[in-house]
Amino acid sequence: VKIYLNNAASAWPRAPGVAEAIVRTLETPPSHPGRSVSCCVDVITQCRESLARLLGGVSAERIVLTMNATHSLNIAILGMALQKSDMVVTSVTEHNSVLRPLHHLQSRNGIQIRKIRLDSHGSIDVAEYRSALADKPRLVVLNHVSNVTGRIQDVASLLALAKNAGAVTILDASQSLGHIPLRADELSADIIVFTGHKGLHGPAGTGGMYVSPGIELEQFYVGGTGVRSDLSMHPTEMPIRLEAGTPNVPGLSGLATALQWYESNGEALRETEHQQSILLRTGLRDTSGIRLYGDDGDDFSKHIGITSFRIDGWDVEETGFVLQESFDIICRTGLHCAPLIHEAIGSAPEGTVRFSVSGFTTREEIDTALAAVRNLAS
Ligand SMILES: Cc1ncc(COP(=O)(O)O)c(C=O)c1O
């Protein structure tokens, strides 16, 4: 039996009923929205409506469904149509799905990028952030929760500062939606990007974003929509303004089921994740020969269930390999697609061993994982 501690990459198990929903869709004659009256219209509407409720009651019309958070971030960042003179403020905690689209624009259009560093607690350095905002960036993109340390940033106040400075704000909620309650109206985020296969326990290949009213992203990805086929240009109304082509209907039916399940079970899921995370963190901290990264002592309120560490004398890749081969524990090692944070937290250039729990992780699994780490540490 494998112990799965790689939920930050992709959650497992999926929510109950997800696999069955996907199989059911694949076993039913396919149909597409607008192309026929079909169950898939319901699935897509269900996803939009559940996500709109989950974000605190936003309009379902403003929920765009995509393949994953990376897809959403590309649509959002490229849709800003940034010019050479534009400045973007972001941070060193960002995932490559934010950094690479920005670097791409930097090399193509010459945009300027300011990457705010972290203070000693792993939080964005507010003084540096404020001084960057004084230069009037057009766009601010911030990660809500680090996929390396699990640290929750105070994005409500950070994004409010950005709005006051006149910037458009994008929140990368890939590691927060499903893990912590999130309300769009309390966040000053113009765009909230999320994924289906992590905290929501849906299938890979699903994701989306909330685009608040008044934000009109440029379309760079256009094509068939199944509706308004008479138009020579892609429709401009939301949400199809930012969607084109045949959607991932099997995946979205899985996501709709996951969301439905989450609406009744999310609170308990989050509470269990929090408890297991405390067990894991304290257990690792109490083990000699272990170094934790981005730890906050006993303040567990600032982390979701992601813990990064290293065992003295062990290479991180080797640790992951031995944990998998000898102990049946699946985790992730290295830079975790977030190359810049490691300098800040002291884990460059190798990165970390990352254990990420979910609300499905059991106490026994945590105990077994801790025993394995202790074994290697000694
Ligand atoms: C913080 C963060 N942003 C973005 C992503 C990209 O998510 P997706 O795999 O859905 O594209 C991830 C995935 O690891 C992530 O951790």
The ligand as an SDF file (V2000), in Angstrom:
LIG
                    3D

 16 16  0  0  0  0  0  0  0  0999 V2000
    1.3350   27.7770   -6.8630 C   0  0  0  0  0  0  0  0  0  0  0  0
    1.0070   27.0590   -8.1360 C   0  0  0  0  0  0  0  0  0  0  0  0
    0.6010   27.7560   -9.2060 N   0  0  0  0  0  0  0  0  0  0  0  0
    0.2850   27.1500  -10.3590 C   0  0  0  0  0  0  0  0  0  0  0  0
    0.3710   25.7860  -10.5100 C   0  0  0  0  0  0  0  0  0  0  0  0
    0.0270   25.1690  -11.8230 C   0  0  0  0  0  0  0  0  0  0  0  0
   -1.1130   24.3820  -11.6920 O   0  0  0  0  0  0  0  0  0  0  0  0
   -1.6300   23.4640  -12.8920 P   0  0  0  0  0  0  0  0  0  0  0  0
   -0.9000   22.1840  -12.7660 O   0  0  0  0  0  0  0  0  0  0  0  0
   -3.0790   23.2900  -12.6280 O   0  0  0  0  0  0  0  0  0  0  0  0
   -1.3530   24.1680  -14.1380 O   0  0  0  0  0  0  0  0  0  0  0  0
    0.7890   25.0210   -9.4280 C   0  0  0  0  0  0  0  0  0  0  0  0
    0.9410   23.5480   -9.5790 C   0  0  0  0  0  0  0  0  0  0  0  0
    1.8040   22.9300   -9.0130 O   0  0  0  0  0  0  0  0  0  0  0  0
    1.1100   25.6680   -8.2160 C   0  0  0  0  0  0  0  0  0  0  0  0
    1.5330   24.9810   -7.1570 O   0  0  0  0  0  0  0  0  0  0  0  0
  1  2  1  0
  2  3  1  0
  2 15  2  0
  3  4  2  0
  4  5  1  0
  5  6  1  0
  5 12  2  0
  6  7  1  0
  7  8  1  0
  8  9  2  0
  8 10  1  0
  8 11  1  0
 12 13  1  0
 12 15  1  0
 13 14  2  0
 15 16  1  0
M  END
$$$$
